Amino acid sequence: MSQTAAQLVGALVALVWIAALALASVRSFHRR
């Protein structure tokens, strides 16, 4: 159970991190 929870948290963090990077990149590109 602990491993599954850790995997879920890691995947969630990775998705959020990728979304934040993509959003920032799109914003910067659009701003230019």
N, C-alpha and C positions, 0 to 999 in steps of 0.2 A: 504494500500500500504506500509506503514511504517513497519507494522508487517511482511508482506511478505518479504520485503527487509532485515529486521533483521534476519528472519529465514534463508534466502538464505545465508547471510553473515556468520551466525553462523554455518550452515552446511558446507560451504566452508572451514572455519577456522578449523572445526573439522576434515574434510577430510585431509587437509594439515597437521595438527598436527599428525594425525594417520600415514600418509604417511612418515612424517619425522621420527617418532619414529620407524616405521617398517624398514625404510632404515638404520637408525643408528644401530638398533639391528642386522639386517642382516650383515651390515659391520663389526660390532664388532665380531659377531659369525664367520664370514668367516675369519676374521683376525686371530682369535685364531687357 
